[in-house]
Amino acid sequence: MITETYLPVLLFIGVATAFGAGSLLMGRLAGPHRPDAEKNAPYECGFPAFSDARIRFDVRYYLIAILFILFDLEIAFLFPWAASIRDIGWAGFIAMMIFILELGIGFWYIWKKGALDWE
């Protein structure tokens, strides 16, 4: 049954929630609670904030981040391939070369479109 399969997971979630809630409750009850202006002040890098935290970022910032994650994940496919290159033979080698070619074409395309330019 499905209940038998997920019972250890549900038990783990229940125990972790109980311990977390118990720790928070014990800290609140047993610890000192004397907030002042300095304790409640927001901090970021050791100096007071100089502008609103909800400022607009340029869309290029997010584009660069998404492209980095995309290419980073695609490169992660090279590690298992390199570890099993002897077992997969020429078919695996050719498949990976096609993948690398597609990756290179995609990189060339976004470079030519100017997606990596930061002006």
Secondary structure as the mmCIF struct_conf table of DSSP 4:
data_model
#
loop_
_struct_conf.conf_type_id
_struct_conf.id
_struct_conf.beg_label_comp_id
_struct_conf.beg_label_asym_id
_struct_conf.beg_label_seq_id
_struct_conf.end_label_comp_id
_struct_conf.end_label_asym_id
_struct_conf.end_label_seq_id
HELX_RH_AL_P HELX_RH_AL_P1 ILE A 2 ALA A 30
BEND BEND1 GLY A 31 GLY A 31
HELX_RH_AL_P HELX_RH_AL_P2 ALA A 37 ASN A 40
BEND BEND2 ALA A 41 ALA A 41
BEND BEND3 GLU A 44 PHE A 47
BEND BEND4 SER A 51 SER A 51
TURN_TY1_P TURN_TY1_P1 ALA A 53 ARG A 54
HELX_LH_PP_P HELX_LH_PP_P1 ILE A 55 ASP A 58
HELX_RH_AL_P HELX_RH_AL_P3 VAL A 59 ILE A 75
TURN_TY1_P TURN_TY1_P2 ALA A 76 PHE A 77
HELX_RH_AL_P HELX_RH_AL_P4 LEU A 78 ALA A 83
TURN_TY1_P TURN_TY1_P3 SER A 84 SER A 84
HELX_RH_AL_P HELX_RH_AL_P5 ILE A 85 LYS A 113
TURN_TY1_P TURN_TY1_P4 GLY A 114 LEU A 116
#
